Amino acid sequence: MAKKIVVIGAGIIGASIAYHLSANGADVTVIEKSAPASGATAKSFAWINAHFAETDEFFALRMASIAAWHTLEKEIDHADFKVRWGGSLGWGDNTEDQTEQIQVLGNLGYRVEMINPAEFSTLEPALRPPDGTCLHALDEGAIDPVRATRALLQAAAGLGARIVYGCSIKHLLMQNNRITGVATPFGEIAADEVVVAAGVWSQGLVADAGVGLPMDNSYSIIVRTTPAEPLISRVILSPDVHFRQDLDGAVIFAESFSGGEIGDDPSKTATRILKLLQHRVPGLRRTGIENIFVGNRPIPADGFPVIGRASGTQGLYLASMHSGITLAPIVGKLASQEIMSDRQSDLLAPYRLSRFQ
Ligand SMILES: Cc1cc2nc3c(=O)[nH]c(=O)nc-3n(C[C@H](O)[C@H](O)[C@H](O)COP(=O)(O)OP(=O)(O)OC[C@H]3O[C@@H](n4cnc5c(N)ncnc54)[C@H](O)[C@@H]3O)c2cc1C
């Protein structure tokens, strides 16, 4: 009989795990309290990269996920599941930092190069070029995270997964240190294994089952413009504003790709950053703001993902992380293999919850 798995959360991580589990023959039910991608996923800058990996192991995981994005794009084959590959262009006030970054990333085998303002203008003619040199990372991309999550969920449903929206899990069911299912406001659902992919809400769900998940979440602001003509091809990391353009024309921007300070009034903050964007991209001077997102980023306490079974509690698999857009394909693939075969992945070994215990 197929292994019965409940996945809590239909953000990009829950969606990817559900898709890969379904592809591996599991009997999957996804339970989402709101709508698809309604947590951090909807508020993400959604830059797919291995640019800032603090350890070699984390770099390897991110690189594996970039490769997995290419594979998954072909597999899902859906208009909404298309990464805008093209790389990033980044510069700061300090060229020494840039030289060092190019060396570090280059030594790791990351395809990066230093380009001058004229080369910048050839790549991004609609942008005001930087005064000095700029770091060009060639193999990065970005995606519309909400559309991508919906496409993944649709693909999972096509493989037999049941996806329930508007149903909030009250707590996990537990018997003799084993999670046996979930309690909803309407009744109980039994499962051989429960995957908790509930973003910033994961901590509270597993705490009820006696599992400590140390988190250091943080709020930040991301803004989306009304659709504009195609002006920006790459992810742009300028000193005062980071931005990229979605395939539907909307420009996603913030003080930093991981969001920025919200300030007292998010709308005033957004208007101030819009002016910085319009200075960098003069063609956007008549473009307005469509949405302002205040997102809470799920960040495990040491900054690295928590992926895997919680030791001491059977039937419970955790997947909680920042950089979840970059990591979703590889996490979905490896987590589903671990859940279905009990074979432990070396790539995931550094990210067990046990490191905090
Ligand atoms: C401002 C910002 C910028 C970012 N930039 C990047 C970036 O450039 N690149 C990158 O790779 N990552 C980035 N991230 C991080 C990335 O977006 C997240 O790591 C990722 O979206 C996490 O996905 P998730 O599925 O784990 O969580 P979420 O998207 O939060 O999904 C969790 C889901 O669980 C549901 N849920 C919660 N509790 C329950 C319950 N009790 N019952 C049922 N359902 C429940 C929620 O409704 C939600 O839909 C950024 C995040 C933010 C906020």
Ligand as a Chemical Component Dictionary entry (heavy atoms), coordinates in Angstrom:
data_LIG
# 
_chem_comp.id                   LIG 
_chem_comp.type                 NON-POLYMER 
_chem_comp.pdbx_formal_charge   0 
_chem_comp.three_letter_code    LIG 
# 
loop_
_chem_comp_atom.comp_id 
_chem_comp_atom.atom_id 
_chem_comp_atom.alt_atom_id 
_chem_comp_atom.type_symbol 
_chem_comp_atom.charge 
_chem_comp_atom.model_Cartn_x 
_chem_comp_atom.model_Cartn_y 
_chem_comp_atom.model_Cartn_z 
_chem_comp_atom.pdbx_ordinal 
LIG C1  C1  C 0 11.228 39.578 1.604  1  
LIG C2  C2  C 0 11.720 38.195 1.261  2  
LIG C3  C3  C 0 12.694 38.033 0.283  3  
LIG C4  C4  C 0 13.166 36.758 -0.031 4  
LIG N1  N1  N 0 14.067 36.610 -1.050 5  
LIG C5  C5  C 0 14.459 35.376 -1.418 6  
LIG C6  C6  C 0 15.285 35.203 -2.562 7  
LIG O1  O1  O 0 15.631 36.157 -3.262 8  
LIG N2  N2  N 0 15.667 33.931 -2.891 9  
LIG C7  C7  C 0 15.275 32.840 -2.164 10 
LIG O2  O2  O 0 15.673 31.727 -2.498 11 
LIG N3  N3  N 0 14.473 32.977 -1.077 12 
LIG C8  C8  C 0 14.047 34.209 -0.688 13 
LIG N4  N4  N 0 13.211 34.375 0.377  14 
LIG C9  C9  C 0 12.899 33.215 1.210  15 
LIG C10 C10 C 0 11.831 32.338 0.599  16 
LIG O3  O3  O 0 10.789 33.122 0.088  17 
LIG C11 C11 C 0 11.310 31.391 1.677  18 
LIG O4  O4  O 0 12.407 30.638 2.178  19 
LIG C12 C12 C 0 10.272 30.417 1.119  20 
LIG O5  O5  O 0 9.243  31.118 0.464  21 
LIG C13 C13 C 0 9.713  29.572 2.252  22 
LIG O6  O6  O 0 8.719  28.762 1.711  23 
LIG P1  P1  P 0 7.892  27.787 2.638  24 
LIG O7  O7  O 0 7.040  26.984 1.752  25 
LIG O8  O8  O 0 8.826  27.086 3.562  26 
LIG O9  O9  O 0 7.046  28.753 3.596  27 
LIG P2  P2  P 0 5.742  29.626 3.273  28 
LIG O10 O10 O 0 5.762  30.163 1.909  29 
LIG O11 O11 O 0 5.591  30.588 4.391  30 
LIG O12 O12 O 0 4.584  28.555 3.305  31 
LIG C14 C14 C 0 4.092  28.006 4.496  32 
LIG C15 C15 C 0 2.619  27.722 4.290  33 
LIG O13 O13 O 0 2.131  26.998 5.412  34 
LIG C16 C16 C 0 0.815  27.408 5.649  35 
LIG N5  N5  N 0 0.473  27.080 7.037  36 
LIG C17 C17 C 0 1.018  27.590 8.159  37 
LIG N6  N6  N 0 0.449  27.062 9.267  38 
LIG C18 C18 C 0 -0.462 26.174 8.833  39 
LIG C19 C19 C 0 -1.386 25.311 9.502  40 
LIG N7  N7  N 0 -1.468 25.265 10.844 41 
LIG N8  N8  N 0 -2.198 24.541 8.745  42 
LIG C20 C20 C 0 -2.143 24.575 7.400  43 
LIG N9  N9  N 0 -1.294 25.386 6.709  44 
LIG C21 C21 C 0 -0.456 26.162 7.417  45 
LIG C22 C22 C 0 0.852  28.910 5.399  46 
LIG O14 O14 O 0 -0.425 29.443 5.161  47 
LIG C23 C23 C 0 1.787  28.998 4.198  48 
LIG O15 O15 O 0 1.080  29.012 2.966  49 
LIG C24 C24 C 0 12.680 35.628 0.674  50 
LIG C25 C25 C 0 11.671 35.782 1.614  51 
LIG C26 C26 C 0 11.174 37.058 1.897  52 
LIG C27 C27 C 0 10.034 37.207 2.865  53 
# 
loop_
_chem_comp_bond.comp_id 
_chem_comp_bond.atom_id_1 
_chem_comp_bond.atom_id_2 
_chem_comp_bond.value_order 
_chem_comp_bond.pdbx_ordinal 
LIG C1  C2  SING 1  
LIG C2  C3  SING 2  
LIG C2  C26 DOUB 3  
LIG C3  C4  DOUB 4  
LIG C4  N1  SING 5  
LIG C4  C24 SING 6  
LIG N1  C5  DOUB 7  
LIG C5  C6  SING 8  
LIG C5  C8  SING 9  
LIG C6  O1  DOUB 10 
LIG C6  N2  SING 11 
LIG N2  C7  SING 12 
LIG C7  O2  DOUB 13 
LIG C7  N3  SING 14 
LIG N3  C8  DOUB 15 
LIG C8  N4  SING 16 
LIG N4  C9  SING 17 
LIG N4  C24 SING 18 
LIG C9  C10 SING 19 
LIG C10 O3  SING 20 
LIG C10 C11 SING 21 
LIG C11 O4  SING 22 
LIG C11 C12 SING 23 
LIG C12 O5  SING 24 
LIG C12 C13 SING 25 
LIG C13 O6  SING 26 
LIG O6  P1  SING 27 
LIG P1  O7  DOUB 28 
LIG P1  O8  SING 29 
LIG P1  O9  SING 30 
LIG O9  P2  SING 31 
LIG P2  O10 DOUB 32 
LIG P2  O11 SING 33 
LIG P2  O12 SING 34 
LIG O12 C14 SING 35 
LIG C14 C15 SING 36 
LIG C15 O13 SING 37 
LIG C15 C23 SING 38 
LIG O13 C16 SING 39 
LIG C16 N5  SING 40 
LIG C16 C22 SING 41 
LIG N5  C17 SING 42 
LIG N5  C21 SING 43 
LIG C17 N6  DOUB 44 
LIG N6  C18 SING 45 
LIG C18 C19 SING 46 
LIG C18 C21 DOUB 47 
LIG C19 N7  SING 48 
LIG C19 N8  DOUB 49 
LIG N8  C20 SING 50 
LIG C20 N9  DOUB 51 
LIG N9  C21 SING 52 
LIG C22 O14 SING 53 
LIG C22 C23 SING 54 
LIG C23 O15 SING 55 
LIG C24 C25 DOUB 56 
LIG C25 C26 SING 57 
LIG C26 C27 SING 58 
# 
